[in-house]
Amino acid sequence: MPSSERSYVGRFFSSQFASLPYPSHSFSGQVIIVTGANTGLGLEAARHFVRLGAAKVILGVRNEEKGKSAQESISSSTQKRDKTEVWLLNMESQKSVKEFAEKASRLERLDAFVANAGVCTNHFELVEGIEKSIAVNVLYTFLLVFLLLPTLRKTALDCQVRPRVVIVSSEGHETTSFSESKSDPIFAVLNDKSKSNMDERYDTSKLLQIYGVRELATQLDNSDKPAITVNACTPGLCRTSLLREAPAVSKIILGAVKLVVARSAEVGSRILVHAAETHDDTHGQYLRDCKVTP
């Protein structure tokens, strides 16, 4: 095994057993959007935000029934009613993304956006002419971020706060060879089944997220608009349903690994909550185990 791979594997296992602080930061009065919030990391992060005093947590979900179930789960566990709203969001649809952002523009404030919705599959499928992993994890995720910027900036001005954008990524971005990067234009190759490396597609999409966060941070820094913090984080390997579209072999292998080292969704969600706190030093950065990581 090459030294770089040994380093990654060692870091991965060390990280999985790291102790993560239980969230205690106050989100009193804040309005927060969490996508992919009907289950797993998104649900547990939303639960923490409500517990920590958020005025409103918007659950961005694809299925309304599952969203209502998540809403009831949060209300029951926190004993706080009327703190969540369920908004429909299909991350495979540009129209749905735009409608969601337009609805968000009518909010009185928006303090944080946690982009947690994502897909993991090695099956090539086009949605609206774009390979699904790239559409959901990258292009439409950042489209939603861009469309929410005016609302976030208005909050910064009106409430004298620094809003946050959190992109939920993965340490898998370190492992991809990103062979498509050798082609030009890159996205044309990513959308070409015959030229796509789907075995690495999820990790490649996560690498593109990291690139996107760094570039967006630079653009925000060069703007004369109100300051917004944007960062990326990895929750590590968690016991969630993310692999529901993964191939059978991957499910078996990772299922065995999960039995030994995986975090619960609640523990993994602590990293999302930490990234959404007001830490200016996380701007443009990547977080692992609630710490900025190179």
URHUCOR-V384754 format. One record per pair of residues at least 24 apart in sequence whose ideal C-beta (glycine too) atoms are under 7 Angstrom apart, sorted by the first residue. I is the first residue (numbers start at 1). J is the second residue. D is the distance in whole Angstrom. If there is no record, write none. Layout:
BEGIN
i:I j:J d:D
i:I j:J d:D
END
This chain:
BEGIN
i:8 j:174 d:6
i:8 j:175 d:6
i:12 j:171 d:6
i:13 j:261 d:6
i:15 j:236 d:6
i:15 j:288 d:6
i:15 j:289 d:6
i:16 j:236 d:6
i:16 j:237 d:6
i:16 j:261 d:4
i:16 j:263 d:7
i:18 j:289 d:4
i:20 j:267 d:6
i:20 j:270 d:5
i:20 j:271 d:7
i:20 j:289 d:6
i:20 j:290 d:6
i:21 j:270 d:7
i:21 j:290 d:6
i:22 j:270 d:7
i:23 j:48 d:5
i:23 j:52 d:6
i:23 j:270 d:6
i:23 j:273 d:4
i:23 j:274 d:7
i:25 j:52 d:6
i:25 j:277 d:5
i:26 j:52 d:6
i:26 j:53 d:5
i:27 j:52 d:5
i:27 j:53 d:5
i:27 j:54 d:4
i:28 j:53 d:4
i:29 j:55 d:5
i:30 j:54 d:5
i:30 j:55 d:6
i:30 j:111 d:4
i:30 j:112 d:7
i:31 j:55 d:6
i:31 j:56 d:5
i:31 j:107 d:6
i:31 j:109 d:5
i:31 j:110 d:5
i:31 j:111 d:6
i:32 j:57 d:5
i:32 j:111 d:6
i:32 j:112 d:5
i:32 j:114 d:7
i:32 j:276 d:7
i:33 j:58 d:5
i:33 j:60 d:6
i:33 j:104 d:7
i:33 j:110 d:7
i:33 j:113 d:5
i:33 j:114 d:7
i:34 j:59 d:6
i:34 j:60 d:7
i:34 j:114 d:5
i:34 j:116 d:6
i:35 j:60 d:4
i:35 j:89 d:6
i:35 j:115 d:6
i:35 j:116 d:5
i:35 j:117 d:4
i:36 j:116 d:4
i:36 j:117 d:3
i:36 j:118 d:7
i:37 j:61 d:6
i:37 j:70 d:6
i:37 j:116 d:7
i:38 j:63 d:6
i:38 j:66 d:4
i:38 j:67 d:5
i:38 j:70 d:4
i:39 j:66 d:7
i:39 j:70 d:7
i:39 j:241 d:6
i:40 j:240 d:4
i:40 j:241 d:6
i:40 j:242 d:7
i:40 j:265 d:5
i:41 j:116 d:6
i:41 j:168 d:7
i:41 j:235 d:6
i:41 j:238 d:6
i:41 j:240 d:6
i:41 j:265 d:5
i:41 j:268 d:5
i:41 j:269 d:5
i:41 j:272 d:6
i:42 j:116 d:4
i:43 j:70 d:5
i:44 j:265 d:5
i:44 j:266 d:5
i:44 j:269 d:4
i:45 j:114 d:6
i:45 j:116 d:7
i:45 j:269 d:4
i:45 j:272 d:4
i:45 j:273 d:6
i:46 j:74 d:6
i:46 j:84 d:7
i:47 j:74 d:5
i:47 j:77 d:6
i:47 j:78 d:7
i:48 j:269 d:6
i:48 j:273 d:5
i:49 j:273 d:7
i:50 j:74 d:5
i:50 j:78 d:5
i:50 j:80 d:5
i:50 j:83 d:5
i:50 j:84 d:6
i:51 j:78 d:5
i:54 j:83 d:7
i:56 j:83 d:6
i:56 j:85 d:6
i:57 j:83 d:6
i:57 j:84 d:5
i:58 j:85 d:5
i:58 j:87 d:5
i:59 j:84 d:6
i:59 j:85 d:7
i:59 j:86 d:5
i:59 j:87 d:7
i:60 j:87 d:6
i:60 j:89 d:4
i:60 j:100 d:7
i:60 j:117 d:7
i:61 j:86 d:6
i:61 j:88 d:7
i:61 j:89 d:7
i:62 j:89 d:7
i:62 j:90 d:5
i:64 j:88 d:6
i:91 j:117 d:5
i:91 j:136 d:5
i:91 j:140 d:5
i:92 j:127 d:4
i:92 j:132 d:7
i:92 j:135 d:6
i:92 j:136 d:6
i:94 j:128 d:6
i:94 j:140 d:6
i:94 j:143 d:7
i:97 j:140 d:5
i:97 j:143 d:6
i:97 j:144 d:5
i:98 j:147 d:7
i:100 j:144 d:7
i:101 j:144 d:6
i:101 j:147 d:3
i:101 j:148 d:6
i:104 j:148 d:6
i:104 j:151 d:6
i:105 j:150 d:7
i:105 j:151 d:5
i:107 j:151 d:6
i:109 j:155 d:4
i:109 j:158 d:7
i:109 j:159 d:6
i:110 j:148 d:7
i:110 j:151 d:5
i:110 j:152 d:6
i:110 j:155 d:5
i:110 j:163 d:7
i:111 j:155 d:6
i:111 j:161 d:6
i:111 j:163 d:5
i:112 j:163 d:6
i:112 j:164 d:5
i:112 j:166 d:7
i:112 j:276 d:5
i:113 j:145 d:7
i:113 j:148 d:6
i:113 j:165 d:5
i:114 j:166 d:5
i:114 j:168 d:7
i:114 j:272 d:6
i:114 j:276 d:6
i:115 j:141 d:5
i:115 j:144 d:7
i:115 j:145 d:7
i:115 j:166 d:7
i:115 j:167 d:5
i:115 j:168 d:6
i:116 j:168 d:4
i:116 j:272 d:7
i:118 j:168 d:7
i:119 j:245 d:6
i:120 j:202 d:5
i:120 j:242 d:5
i:120 j:243 d:6
i:120 j:245 d:6
i:120 j:246 d:6
i:121 j:245 d:4
i:121 j:246 d:6
i:122 j:198 d:4
i:122 j:199 d:6
i:122 j:201 d:6
i:122 j:246 d:7
i:122 j:247 d:6
i:123 j:245 d:7
i:124 j:193 d:5
i:124 j:196 d:6
i:124 j:198 d:6
i:126 j:191 d:7
i:130 j:191 d:6
i:131 j:190 d:6
i:131 j:191 d:5
i:131 j:196 d:7
i:133 j:201 d:5
i:133 j:202 d:6
i:133 j:205 d:5
i:134 j:190 d:5
i:134 j:205 d:6
i:137 j:205 d:4
i:137 j:206 d:7
i:137 j:209 d:7
i:138 j:205 d:5
i:138 j:208 d:5
i:138 j:209 d:6
i:138 j:212 d:7
i:141 j:167 d:7
i:142 j:212 d:5
i:152 j:228 d:5
i:153 j:225 d:5
i:153 j:226 d:5
i:153 j:228 d:7
i:156 j:226 d:3
i:156 j:227 d:7
i:156 j:228 d:7
i:157 j:226 d:5
i:162 j:227 d:5
i:162 j:228 d:7
i:162 j:229 d:6
i:162 j:278 d:6
i:162 j:280 d:7
i:163 j:228 d:5
i:164 j:229 d:5
i:164 j:276 d:5
i:164 j:278 d:7
i:165 j:228 d:6
i:165 j:230 d:4
i:166 j:231 d:6
i:166 j:233 d:6
i:166 j:272 d:6
i:166 j:275 d:4
i:166 j:276 d:5
i:167 j:209 d:5
i:167 j:213 d:5
i:167 j:232 d:4
i:168 j:233 d:6
i:168 j:235 d:7
i:168 j:272 d:6
i:169 j:206 d:5
i:169 j:209 d:5
i:169 j:210 d:6
i:169 j:232 d:4
i:169 j:233 d:7
i:169 j:234 d:6
i:170 j:206 d:4
i:170 j:234 d:5
i:171 j:234 d:5
i:171 j:288 d:7
i:172 j:202 d:6
i:172 j:203 d:4
i:172 j:206 d:6
i:173 j:203 d:6
i:173 j:206 d:4
i:173 j:207 d:4
i:173 j:210 d:5
i:175 j:203 d:5
i:176 j:200 d:5
i:176 j:203 d:4
i:176 j:204 d:5
i:176 j:207 d:5
i:178 j:204 d:5
i:178 j:207 d:6
i:180 j:204 d:7
i:210 j:286 d:6
i:213 j:284 d:7
i:214 j:284 d:6
i:217 j:283 d:6
i:217 j:284 d:3
i:229 j:280 d:6
i:229 j:282 d:6
i:229 j:283 d:5
i:230 j:283 d:7
i:230 j:284 d:7
i:231 j:275 d:5
i:231 j:282 d:4
i:231 j:283 d:6
i:231 j:284 d:7
i:231 j:285 d:5
i:231 j:287 d:6
i:232 j:286 d:5
i:233 j:271 d:5
i:233 j:272 d:6
i:233 j:275 d:4
i:233 j:287 d:4
i:234 j:288 d:5
i:235 j:268 d:4
i:235 j:269 d:7
i:235 j:271 d:5
i:235 j:272 d:6
i:236 j:263 d:6
i:236 j:268 d:6
i:237 j:261 d:6
i:237 j:262 d:5
i:237 j:263 d:7
i:238 j:262 d:6
i:238 j:263 d:5
i:238 j:264 d:7
i:238 j:265 d:5
i:238 j:268 d:4
i:239 j:264 d:6
i:239 j:265 d:6
i:240 j:265 d:5
END
